[in-house]
């Protein structure tokens, strides 16, 4: 119970539930990006960014030094917490995006959740919990700006590609793995335990 309280589990649950409800209400409403071949980018594509940051910041320890000095190692608890929170976010986003038609719909949002969660965990591990939104948020806004100008720079625009884009899935999976590695190696530096 103390672990869940310290990780603000109730607030995370409310945030994920709220993201799902807001995404469901927004539905397929969006805006056009691109000049030559415009694509409608749904507003609910920002849900993965919000969920990724909420999961990352709730996994960060409020007292990392105290937990490192504790009698029990809680790394396993943190990783289990991250897995459960990620599954809840997947369910919330899949439900929120279920009415959104292709080409950018639920599969793209879930892919973006994986990549942005990895980026958020890396940000938190390197610079602390308050900066967990910097890398994923910056990447999302850069991707939208590049897409609006019909620029295709794959390391950035993978976030706003179609559901079926295989290279985007590979990039997102790589970032997700990098986030997992960050939670595994950075505990010794006091950011995540």
N, C-alpha and C positions, 0 to 999 in steps of 0.2 A: 504493500500500500504506500509506503514512504517513497519507494522508487517511482510509482506512478504519479504521486503528487509532485515529486521534484521535477518530473518531466512534463508536467502540465497536460496529462493525458485527457482530462475532461475537456479542456479548451481545444486540444487537437481534434477530438471527436466532434465537437461542435463546429469547428472550422471546416472539417471535411464534409460534414452533413450540410452545412451552409453552402459550401461550394457546389455540392451536388444539386441542391434546390435552386440556387441561382442559375446554374448552368441549364437546368431543365426549363426554367422560366425563359431564359434567353433563347433557348432552342437554336434554331438555324439562323437567327438574326446576325448580321455581320456587316462587313464593309468590303468594298472592292479594292483589291491590290493588283498592281500591274497595269501597264499602259497598253501594251500591244495585245496581250492575251490576259484580260482581267479574270481574276479568280475571287470568289467570295470567301473571305476569311472570317469564320464565325467568331463572335465575341467570346464564346466559351473556350476558345483556344488559350485564353489567359488562365483558365482553371488549373492546368498542370503547373504553371509557375507558382500560383498561390499555394497549391497543395504541396509542392516540393519544398518550398520555403517553410511551410508550417511543420512538415515532418522533420526537416533538418533541424530547425530551431528547437523543436520539442525534444529531440534526441540529445541535444547538447546538454552537458551537465552544468547546473548553476554553481556548483562547488567542485570543480575538477580536482583541485589539490586535495581536498578533504576526502574525495572518493578514492583517489590514488593511495591515500594512507589507510583506508579502511581495511578491515580484516578480510572481507570477502571481495573477490574480483567480480565486478558486475558487467564485464564485457559481454558475456553471454546474454544477460538481461537486455542490454542495450541493443544487441543485434536481433534478439527476438522481438523487441519493441519496434524496431525499424521494419522488420518483416510484416508484423501485424498491421502497422500503420500504412505501409505501402499497399498491402492487400485491400485495406479499407478505402484508400485513395483510388485504387483501380476500380473498385466497385462503384464508388461515387461518380467518378468521371465517366465510366461506361454507361451508367444510368443517365447522367446528365446529357451525354452526347448521343443517346440512342435514337433521337429523332432528327439528328443532323444528317443531311444527305451528303454523299460523296461529292467531290473528290477529297475534301478535307473534313473528316468526321472522327468517330470514336477511335479507330486504329491509329490515326495521326496523333490524337490527343494522348493516348496511352504511350505511344512511342516518345512523345515529348515529355511526358511525366518521367519516364525512365531516365532520359538524358538530363533533364533539369534537376532531378533529384540527385543524380551523381554530381553535377556541377555544384549544387547547393552544399552537399556534404564535403566536397573538396574545399569550397570557400570557407565553411565553418571550421574545418580542420586547420586550415592555414591561417585565417585571420579572425576567428571567433564567431560566435553565434549572431552577432548583430550584422555581420557582412554576408550572411548566407544567401541573400537575395541579389547581391551585386553581379556575380557572373551569370546566373541564369536570366535575370532581368535585363541586363545589358545585352546579352546575346539575343533575347527575344525581340527587343526593340530594334537592334541592328538588322535582324533578319527581316522584320517587317519593312523597314526603310529600304533595304536592298531589293526586296520583292516589289515594292511600289515603283522602283525605278527600273524594273525588269533586269536587274543584275542577278546573276546566278553564281554565287560564291559558296560552294558546297560546305566548307567548314562552318558557315554561319547560317545559310538558308535551308539547312536540313530541317529546321523547325517548322517551316511553312510549305513543305513539299506534300505531295499527294499521299494518300493512305498506302498505296502500293509501292512506294519508293524503297527499294531494298538497301541502297547505300545509306539512307537516312536511318534505317533501323540498325544498321551496323554501327554507325556513329553513336546513336543513342545507347546501344548496348555497351559500347566501349566506355562511354562516359559513366554509365551506371556501375560498371565494374571498377572504374577509377574511384568513384565515390565509396564503394565497398572497401577498396584497398585503403583509402584515406581513413576510414573508421577503424581499420585494423592496425595501421602503423602510427597514426598520430596520437594515440592515447598517451604515449610516453612524453609527449610535449604538453599535455595538460588541457587539450581542447575537448576531445571526446574521450569518454572512458568506457 
